[in-house]
């Protein structure tokens, strides 16, 4: 019997458009002989719909105007429903869901919020739980936890926007004293796909960067600039994760920002230009960090390799990485011998395994 898979996309997030591209790749690669697929689109305004039309209408957003093929629908938080409620002409239909696949990046999808809904509904779902999703999404909390776990990070400090507004000089002095020199990277603590991130090479640029980051969060992370390679490792599993081959990014822009990830032609190298010993060590660190943060299902772990010392520094963990045609996560596992259809099968199986073991 086929499993009913609810695949969520869109969302109230700055990464709404990326999600639309990811979900088409996932639907294309899900085995139609094994799964009945129910695409659920969430608009930028937060409206939920079951979309039954041509998935080619999803990437550009035109699915939203395809009124003949969408119905109001949502995952019910009532655990007795165990699935999706569809509203049609005043009537309400229940569709049982076996597994939810939230193809939602950034806020309201990768930060523990929607995972909380699935927990209330008692539905198995792909990816990390509430706490791991929330902690990994929050760059400041993630840095603190990983540092405590013995995982090396770039030097960092953080400020609150209300402190900066009250006494800018005090905040700027704190940053300069903590990090020592420019340039630095300024990041909103909660935002995905490098949204709101700037590089500052002077106090004047630092002020501008803080104001940009403050548009996305009231807590601002500031990190030293690492001169070196940007490399990534995909991780798959629950309590016994496996790590993929290492990939390397040569950003089209000055750093791997949103445009470099999804618009410009950044170069991706698989395998990365690093030696076997460094690669093996990075895989072990990726798994260590994954478990330290309580990750389950999947995550992509991003690193820097410092040019001067070859020191490995963890940058961040993405708990719902992109699945677009140019995304690293599926490419890394494809090059590790796990093609995307098989990878998706494993993710669904891991969701069911975690649910049966009641792992949070």
C-alpha positions in Angstrom: 0.0 0.0 0.0 1.3 3.5 -0.9 2.2 5.9 1.9 0.5 9.3 1.9 3.2 12.0 2.0 2.3 15.6 2.6 4.9 17.8 1.1 4.9 21.4 2.4 6.3 24.3 0.4 6.5 28.0 0.2 6.0 29.5 3.6 6.1 32.9 5.4 9.9 33.2 4.9 12.5 35.2 3.1 13.3 31.8 1.5 9.9 31.2 0.1 11.1 31.2 -3.5 13.9 28.7 -2.8 11.4 26.4 -1.2 9.2 26.4 -4.3 12.2 25.3 -6.4 13.2 22.6 -3.9 9.8 21.0 -3.7 9.6 20.4 -7.5 12.9 18.5 -7.3 11.6 16.5 -4.4 8.3 15.7 -6.0 10.0 14.7 -9.2 12.3 12.3 -7.4 9.8 10.7 -5.0 8.8 7.2 -6.1 5.2 7.4 -7.3 4.8 3.6 -7.0 5.5 3.9 -3.2 4.0 7.3 -2.3 0.8 9.2 -2.9 2.0 12.8 -2.8 -0.1 15.7 -1.4 1.6 19.1 -2.1 0.5 21.7 0.4 1.5 25.2 -0.5 1.8 28.0 2.0 1.6 31.6 0.6 3.7 34.4 1.9 0.6 35.6 3.8 0.3 32.3 5.5 -2.6 30.8 3.6 -2.5 27.0 3.3 -3.7 25.1 0.2 -3.7 21.6 -1.2 -2.4 22.0 -4.7 -3.5 19.4 -7.2 -2.3 21.0 -10.4 0.8 20.9 -12.6 3.9 21.2 -10.4 5.6 23.2 -13.2 3.4 26.1 -11.9 5.1 26.0 -8.5 8.6 27.6 -9.1 7.3 30.9 -10.4 4.4 31.1 -7.9 1.6 30.8 -10.6 0.2 27.9 -8.7 -1.5 30.4 -6.4 -3.7 31.7 -9.3 -4.6 28.2 -10.4 -7.9 28.3 -8.5 -9.3 25.2 -10.2 -6.6 23.1 -8.7 -6.2 24.3 -5.2 -8.3 23.8 -2.1 -8.0 25.3 1.4 -6.2 22.7 3.5 -4.0 22.4 6.5 -2.4 19.9 8.9 -4.7 19.5 11.9 -3.1 19.9 15.3 -5.7 17.5 16.6 -3.9 14.1 17.0 -7.1 12.2 16.5 -7.3 13.5 12.9 -3.8 12.2 12.0 -3.6 14.2 8.8 -4.9 16.9 6.6 -8.2 18.7 6.7 -9.5 19.9 3.3 -12.1 22.6 3.1 -14.3 22.4 -0.1 -17.6 24.2 -0.7 -18.3 24.4 3.0 -17.5 20.7 3.6 -14.5 19.4 5.4 -12.7 16.2 4.3 -10.1 14.4 6.2 -7.1 12.8 4.4 -4.8 10.5 6.4 -1.1 11.4 6.2 1.6 8.9 7.0 4.6 11.3 6.8 5.0 15.0 6.5 8.0 16.3 4.4 8.4 20.0 5.3 10.3 21.5 2.3 10.3 24.9 4.1 13.5 26.8 4.5 14.3 29.6 7.0 11.8 31.0 9.4 8.4 29.3 10.0 9.7 26.1 8.5 13.3 25.4 9.6 13.1 27.0 13.1 11.0 24.5 15.1 7.7 26.3 14.6 6.1 24.0 12.1 7.8 21.0 13.7 5.8 21.9 16.9 2.6 21.5 14.9 3.6 18.0 13.7 4.4 17.0 17.3 1.0 18.2 18.4 -0.6 16.3 15.5 1.5 13.2 16.3 2.6 12.9 12.7 6.0 11.5 11.6 8.0 14.2 9.8 11.2 14.4 7.9 14.0 16.3 9.6 15.1 17.6 12.9 12.8 18.0 15.9 11.6 21.3 17.6 14.7 22.0 19.8 17.4 21.0 17.2 15.6 23.0 14.5 15.3 26.1 16.7 18.8 25.9 18.1 20.5 25.4 14.7 18.5 28.2 13.2 19.6 30.6 15.9 23.2 31.3 15.1 24.1 32.7 18.5 22.6 29.7 20.4 24.2 27.3 18.0 27.7 29.0 18.4 27.4 28.8 22.2 26.3 25.1 22.2 28.9 24.0 19.7 31.7 25.8 21.5 30.6 24.1 24.7 30.7 20.8 22.9 34.3 21.3 21.9 33.6 22.1 18.2 35.9 24.9 16.9 34.2 28.0 15.6 35.3 31.4 14.3 35.7 34.0 17.1 32.4 35.6 17.7 30.5 38.1 19.9 26.9 39.3 19.8 24.8 42.3 20.6 21.1 43.3 21.0 19.7 45.9 18.8 18.1 47.8 21.7 21.5 48.1 23.3 22.9 49.4 20.1 20.1 51.9 19.7 20.6 53.1 23.3 24.4 53.4 23.2 26.0 52.6 19.7 29.5 53.5 20.8 29.4 51.0 23.7 28.3 48.2 21.3 30.9 49.1 18.7 33.6 49.2 21.3 32.5 45.7 22.6 32.7 44.3 19.1 36.1 45.7 18.3 37.6 44.6 21.6 36.1 41.1 21.2 37.3 40.5 17.7 40.4 42.6 17.5 40.4 43.7 13.8 38.4 44.1 10.7 36.9 42.8 8.4 34.1 41.1 10.3 30.9 39.4 9.2 27.6 40.7 10.7 24.6 38.3 10.8 21.1 38.4 12.1 20.9 35.5 14.6 17.8 34.1 13.0 17.7 34.1 9.2 18.6 31.6 6.6 20.4 31.4 3.3 22.7 34.3 4.2 19.8 36.8 4.3 20.8 40.0 6.0 24.5 39.2 6.2 27.2 41.8 5.5 30.9 42.1 5.5 32.3 45.2 7.4 35.8 46.5 6.9 35.5 49.6 9.1 33.5 51.1 11.9 31.3 53.0 9.4 30.6 49.8 7.5 29.9 47.9 10.7 27.2 50.4 11.7 25.6 49.9 8.3 25.8 46.1 8.5 24.2 46.1 12.0 21.3 48.1 10.7 20.9 45.7 7.8 21.0 42.7 10.1 18.5 44.4 12.5 15.9 44.3 9.7 15.7 40.5 10.3 16.4 40.1 14.0 16.9 42.0 17.2 20.0 39.8 18.1 23.1 40.3 16.0 26.0 37.9 15.7 29.5 39.3 14.7 32.2 36.9 13.6 35.9 37.2 12.6 36.5 36.8 8.8 38.1 33.5 7.9 40.4 33.5 4.9 40.2 30.0 3.5 38.0 27.4 1.8 34.3 27.1 2.2 33.4 23.4 2.4 30.2 21.5 3.2 29.3 18.0 4.5 25.9 16.4 4.2 24.7 14.3 7.2 22.0 11.7 7.2 20.6 9.6 10.0 19.1 9.6 13.5 21.3 8.3 16.4 23.9 6.8 14.1 24.4 9.4 11.3 26.5 9.0 8.2 28.5 11.8 6.6 28.8 12.4 2.8 31.8 13.2 0.7 33.0 16.8 1.3 32.1 19.5 -1.3 33.7 22.9 -1.8 32.2 26.2 -2.8 33.9 29.0 -4.8 31.4 31.8 -4.4 30.5 34.0 -7.4 30.3 36.9 -5.0 32.6 38.1 -2.3 31.0 35.6 0.0 28.4 32.9 -0.3 25.4 35.1 0.1 21.8 34.5 -1.1 22.6 35.7 -4.7 25.7 33.5 -4.9 23.7 30.5 -3.7 20.7 30.8 -5.9 21.2 33.4 -8.6 24.9 33.7 -9.6 27.1 30.9 -11.0 29.1 29.9 -8.0 31.4 26.9 -8.7 30.8 23.7 -6.7 33.6 21.1 -6.5 32.8 17.6 -5.4 35.1 16.3 -3.9 36.5 19.4 -2.3 40.2 20.4 -2.9 41.3 19.0 0.5 43.4 16.1 1.5 42.0 12.7 2.6 43.0 13.2 6.3 41.3 16.6 6.5 38.2 15.3 4.8 37.9 12.3 7.2 38.4 14.6 10.2 35.7 17.0 8.9 33.2 14.1 8.5 33.8 13.2 12.1 33.4 16.8 13.3 30.2 17.0 11.2 28.7 14.0 12.9 29.8 15.2 16.3 28.2 18.6 15.8 25.0 16.9 14.4 24.6 14.8 17.5 25.6 17.7 19.9 22.8 19.8 18.5 20.3 16.9 18.7 19.8 16.7 14.9 17.8 13.9 13.3 17.0 13.0 9.7 19.2 15.4 7.8 21.4 18.4 8.0 24.1 20.1 6.0 27.1 21.1 8.0 29.2 24.1 6.6 32.8 24.6 7.4 35.8 26.9 6.8 39.3 25.6 6.4 41.6 28.4 7.4 44.2 29.1 4.7 47.1 29.9 7.0 46.9 27.0 9.4 44.4 24.5 7.7 42.4 24.7 10.9 38.8 23.4 10.5 36.1 25.8 11.8 32.4 25.0 11.7 30.3 27.8 10.2 26.7 26.6 10.7 24.3 23.7 10.5 21.3 23.9 8.1 18.6 21.5 9.3 16.5 21.7 6.1 19.0 22.4 3.3 18.0 23.2 -0.3 17.0 20.5 -2.7 17.1 22.5 -5.9 19.0 21.4 -9.0 22.1 23.2 -7.8 21.8 22.4 -4.1 24.8 20.8 -2.3 22.9 18.4 0.0 21.5 16.0 -2.7 24.6 16.5 -4.8 26.9 15.4 -2.0 25.0 12.2 -1.3 24.6 11.5 -5.0 28.4 11.6 -5.2 28.6 9.4 -2.1 26.6 6.7 -3.9 23.1 7.6 -2.8 21.0 9.0 -5.7 18.2 11.4 -4.8 15.2 9.0 -5.1 17.0 6.6 -2.7 18.0 9.5 -0.4 14.3 10.6 -0.1 13.3 7.0 0.7 15.8 7.0 3.5 14.6 10.3 4.9 11.0 9.1 5.0 12.2 5.8 6.7 14.2 7.8 9.2 11.1 9.9 10.0 9.0 6.8 10.7 11.9 5.3 12.7 12.2 8.4 14.9 8.4 8.5 15.4 8.2 4.9 16.5 11.1 5.4 18.9 9.5 8.7 20.1 12.8 10.6 19.7 12.4 14.3 20.2 
